[in-house]
Amino acid sequence: MESGNLSAVTKFIFTGFPQLQERGFLYFLPLLFIYTFIVIGNLMIFFAVRLDARLHNPMYNFISIFSFLEMWYTTATIPKMLSNLISKQKTISFSRCLLQMYFFHSLGNAEGVLLAVMAIDRYVAICNPLHYPTVITPQLCAQLSAGSCIFGFLVLLPEIVWISTLPFCGPNQIHQIFCDFMPLLNLACMDDSVILVQDVIHALAILITGLIISLSYIRIFIVILGIPSVEGRKKAFSTCSSHIAVFLLFFGSVALMYLRFSATYTPFWDRTIALTFSVFAPLFNPIIYSLRNKDMKHAIKKLICPQKVKSSEDLRDDENNNSTPYFLA
């Protein structure tokens, strides 16, 4: 191949979307609704935690940071998906493709590290409750939250810079619904063994993070089963059940997407797994964190209808005050 033909590709075409004449607009409306729900749901969780003093503790702080990251995680891909669904030209420039890939995976990496931090937080809270206030301090909580985000964005930077230097000489069709490592690297004019090395590195990072989280929750389960009272076991499990559900949802979809090794899927299943990983998993996270937590539900109600919640709280306080003389008598 002549050197003059290298790096000739300046834009890519997504082939994973239905054409407009194939009722692409029917996919647009549900996806727009899902994206709106994800953004509003995660914003509500974030501000509910920030504005309710009762939720100012490490566990809820990590949840609020995770929700904030999740909102931008979906924003990295879904708006472009929406545009492609109603556009005849389903293209993206090389630079924008790299930026989409960088922000999507950097935010995903930050979420993965934060899930590991949340697992360790629950481990200390349940396995060493007496030392929890001295170990997980507000200062350490802030450092771990910031460190997760910084690590997520820095660790991927060298790889993105390296991909930007690769020659792309055609074809320029990305058989996926967003820019991702393997579909993009398969279009580069390079040795396939380098792609295999990249695949192995990504798989190891996913497996190590997943193993740390899994071991933390296995240890938590062992400690919970050793609690003598049924109520104690229920209370201990309720503090980490939401985290476990989010972990299984997040890493389950990530594993299907990136731990396939030599396995190949049909285009339909490729797109389905990509949607699960990038759209459906983030859709359920606000539901899991809000519906399974009484304090979070109360904080969200207080955020949406502050006057109504305040009135009910005042009424409850009045009832308690009125009952006090009778109780003392």
Residue, then its C-alpha position, 0 to 999 in steps of 0.5 A: m500500500e502506498s504511503g500517500n493512501l494512508s490516513a486518508v479516512t477523515k470521517f466514519i459512517f455508522t452502519g448500526f442504525p436503521q435508515l429513516q425509511e425503515r422507521g428510524f423515527l420510531y426508535f428516536l422517541p423511546l430513546l429520547f424518553i430514556y435519555t431524558f429519564i436518565v438525566i433527570g433521574n440522576l440529577m435528582i439523586f445528585f441534588a437530593v444528596r447534596l441538599d439533604a443533611r441526613l444524606h451527608n455521609p460517605m455512602y450517599n456521597f459516593i452514590s451522588i458522584f456515581s449518578f453525576l458520572e452516569m449522566w455524562y456517561t450517557t451524554a457521551t453517546i446517546p445524543k449522537m445516537l439520536s441524531n443518527l436515527i433521524s439523519k440521512q448522513k450517519t457520519i462522525s469525523f475522526s476527531r469527534c469519534l476519538l473524543q466520543m470514545y475517550f469521554f465514554h470510556s473515561l467516564g465508564n472507567a471512573e464509574g468502575v473504580l467508584l463501584a470498587v470504592m463503594a464495595i470497599d466502603r460497604y466492606v468496612a461499614i459491615c465488617n468493621p463497623l466500630h472503625y468505620p467513622t475513623v477509617i472512612t473520613p469525609q476527607l478520605c471520601a472526597q479523595l477517593s471520589a476525586g481520585s476515581c474521576i482523575f484515574g478514569f480520565l488519565v488512564l485512557l489518555p495514552e491509548i487515545v493519543w496512540i490511536s490518533t496516530l494510526p493510519f486509517c486507509g479505508p473502509n470507513q464503516i463502523h459496524q456499531i452504534f457509537c465509536d468503540f475501540m474494537p470497531l475502530l481499530n479493525l479499520a486501522c491499517m495495522d497488524d492484528s496482533v496489536i489489536l489482540v494485545q489491546d483486547v487482552i489489556h482491556a479484559l485484564a482491567i475489567l477482570i481485576t476490578g470485577l474481582i476486587i468488587s466480588l471479593s469485597y461482597i463475598r466477604i460481606f455476605i459471610v459476615i452478614l450470615g454470621i449475624p445472629s438476629v434476622e433483623g440484623r441480617k436484613k438491615a446489614f444486607s439492605t445497606c449494600s443490596s442496591h450497590i450489588a444490583v448496580f454492580l451486576l448490571f454494570f459489569g454484567s453488560v461490560a463483560l458481555m461487551y468486552l470479554r468475548f475474546s474470540a467469540t463473535y456475535t451477529p450484528f443484531w446481538d452486537r447492537t443489542i449488547a451495546l444498547t444494554f451496556s450504554v443505555f439500558a444499564p444506566l436507565f435502571n440505576p436511578i430506579i435501583y438507588s431511589l426505589r430501594n432506599k427509604d431515605m433517598k425516596h424521602a430526599i427526592k420527595k423533599l426536592i420535588c415537593p418541599q412544601k408538602v414534605k415540610s407540612s407532613e413533617d410539621l404535622r408529625d412533630d405536632e403530634n409527637n409534641n401533643s402526645t408528650p404530656y400524656f406519655l409523661a403522665 
